[in-house]
């Protein structure tokens, strides 16, 4: 019987336009009540507690000035939202974390990584290879040296994996390519007897799970992707793999903020 639980930690907010990022433009005519203006979305990480090791899924976004200047204008991180402070609010130090699993290596998932001095860092091999040699279109996403900045993961010793891999008892990763070349999701068997999937950005918002009958779509594809075929298949696969939408834990979906208020610990024994 698993003792694992998952604690969501919000590390800031990034404003993006739904029809540039959240949803593919082809679906726009059929989406109701979706604003055609920037929406500030959270940037969530997930702390897996109760296991033989303390595991963190992603380390979150940068401080306001870095995020606003180099990435999405208007992004911000409130005081106390950096991952070090968020962990402290839960009673931990960065040095307590044994494993950091990166769903992918975009800037808003990797900041403050250098503070995890005792952690083993894990990413998909395909993602690590691309992050170290991105095409110019992705220089900003991966904070390429040519920009005059240094990515928080640049000096890390990264353990790379491929395929479906057990990270520790009750925690495994599997490939969910499409948003980025080597994106992967983290599935956790929790104390309530259910499995939850930390999907990173492979599913951008819960609306991506909805079909669009008028277009014969079984999901609503995102607007931001590296490979739309892989992205589509990853969304459809995880929709089928999860018990239901409540068992898919997204990085950027607004509804997670209300869920955290009601239940700050996911997967606890009933």
N, C-alpha and C positions, 0 to 999 in steps of 0.2 A: 504493500500500500504506500503510495507516494505521500510525502509530507510537503511537497512543493507548493508555493503560492507565488503570485506575481504582483508586484507593486509598480503601478505606472507612475512615472515622474516626468512632469512637464518642464522642459528647459527653455521655453521661450515661444515666440510667435513670428511667423513668416507670412506676410500678405502676398497672395497670388490670385490671379484672375481665374475663375472656374473654367472658362472656355479656352484658356491657354494651358492650364495645368490639370485641373480635376477631370474634365470631360473633353472628349474628342469633338471637334467642331461639327462633325456629321450628325451628332445626336442632339445638337443644340435646339433645333426647332421642336423637339419632342420633350424637352425637359422643362417642367413647370416650376416656378418659384425659385429659380436659380439666378442670382444676380449677375449681371454682366459688368461687374466691378470687383476690385480686389477684396478678398476676404482674408482676415487674419486667422491662420490655422496654427494650432499648437504643434510643438515638436517634442514628441514623447519618447522616452526611453523606458525600458522595463527591467526591473530588478527581480531576479528569481531567488527566492529565499527558501530555507528549510531543507536544502540538500546537503550533500557532502562538501560542496563548494558554493561560495556566493558568486552568482553569475549575473552579469549585466548585459542586456541587449542594447547596443549602441551607447554612445556617451553624450549625444545631444549637440546642440548648436553653439555658436560662438557668442561672445558678448556683443552688445548693441552696435558699437562703432564698427567692428569688423564685419558683422552681418549686413549692416546697412550700406557700408561703403563698397564692399567687394561682391556682394551677393544680391539680395532682394531689398531694394530701397523701402524703408519703412519697417524693416524687421527690428525686433527688440527682444532683449532679455532683461526682465525685471530684476532688481536686486534680490538675491537669494534663489534665483532660478538656474544658475549654473549648476552643473551636475555635482560638483563638490558640495555645494550648499544643500542641494536637494537630498543627497545621501546623508548629510549631517542631520537633516530634519527627520530622517528615518532611523537615526542612531548609528550610522556607519561613517567610516572614513574611506577615502578612495583606496587606501592601502589595504583595506579589508577585502576588497574584491579580488577573487581568485581568477575569474575568467571574464573577458570581454569578447562577446561575439558581435561582429559588425554585420548587419544585414547587407550593407554596401558602404562605400567609402566617400560618398558625397559630403560636402562640408558640414551640413547640419546634423550629421550622425557621428562625428568623430572628434569633436572639440574637447579640450582638456585631457586628451588621452595620456599625455605625459605624466599626469598625476597618479596614474594607476601603476605604481611602481612594482607591485607584486603580482600583477595579472599576466596571464597568458592571453595573447591577442589572436583572434581567429577570424579569418575572412575567406571567401571563396578564391581559389587560385586565379580564375579568370578575372575576377574583380581587382585583385591585387596587381596582376600584370597590367591591366588597362590603366589603373590609377597611377602607375609609374611611367606610363607612356601614352597619355590620352591624346586624341586629336584636338586641334585648337578649339573646336566647338565646346569641348568639355574642360578647357583649362580652368575656368572659374569653379566649376563643380568640384574639381579635385585639387584646387589651389596649386596649380603647376608652378614650379620655380620661376618660369619666365615672367610671371606676373609681379615678381618682387616680394612674394609672401612665401611662407613655409607651411606646408600642411602639417597638422598635428600628428599625422601618422608617418611622416617622412622617415623618421629615425627609429621606428618601432621594429622589433623582431616579430614578424608576422608568421603565425602558423597558418598554412593554407589547407583547405579541404576541397573535395569535389564529391558530387553525388549526395545521397542521403547518408549522414554521418552522426553517430551518437557522440555527444560532447561530454555528457556525464549521465549517470542513471536518471532516466526520466526526461532528459533534454536531448533533442536531436535537431539537426538542421537539414533542410532540403532545398534544392534549387528552385528559384522562382524568378527566372531571368525576365528581362524585358524593360523594366525601368532603368536598369543599368546592366552592363554586360555580364556581371557575375553576382547578381542579387541573390540572396538566399533568405529563407524564412526560418524561424525558430519555433519548434513545437515543444510544449511543456505539458507533461502529465501531472495534473495537480491533485491536491489532497481531497477535492470534492469528487474525484473519480472521473473527471472530464479532462480532455486535452484542449489546450488553447494554442493558437498560432500567432506569434508576433510577426506580422507580415511586412514590417518596414514600410517601404513605399511601393511594394508590388501591387497593393491595392491602395489607391490614394485617398479615396473617401468611400464611405459605405455605399453611396450612390452608384459606384462602379459595379456593384453586384446586381443591380437592377436590369432586367431585360428591356429592350426597346422593340416591342412587337412590330411597330411600323417599319422598322429597318431590318427585321428578322435577326436582331442581335439578342443573344442569350445573356449578355452582360452589357454594361455601358462602358466602353473603353475610355482610358484616360487621354488627356491631351499632351501629357509629357511622357516621353518614352525614348528608349534607345532602339528598341526593336518592337514594333507593334504586334507582330505575330507571336513572339515570345511573351509579351505582356498580356495579350488576350488569353493565351493558353494558361498562363500562370494564375490569372484571376479566376478563370473557369475551374481550374484544378483545385485551387484552395477553397472555392465556394463549395465544391463537392466534398472535399476532404474534411472540412470543419463540420461539427455538429450542427451549427447554425451561425448566423452573423454575429451573435454575442460572443462566439468563441474565436472570432478573428479580431485581433488587437492591432489597430492601425496606429501609425505614427502621427498622422496629420488630421484625423477626423475630429471635428468639433464636438461630436456627441460624447467622446471619451471624457471630456471635462465634466459634464454632468454625471457621468457614470462614476468618476473618481469621487465626486462629492458624496454620492450615495454609498459607494463601496470602494474604499481606497485600497483594499486587498482583494485580488481576484483569485478564485480557485480554492478558497479556504474550505475546510471540511464543514459539512452541513450538520 
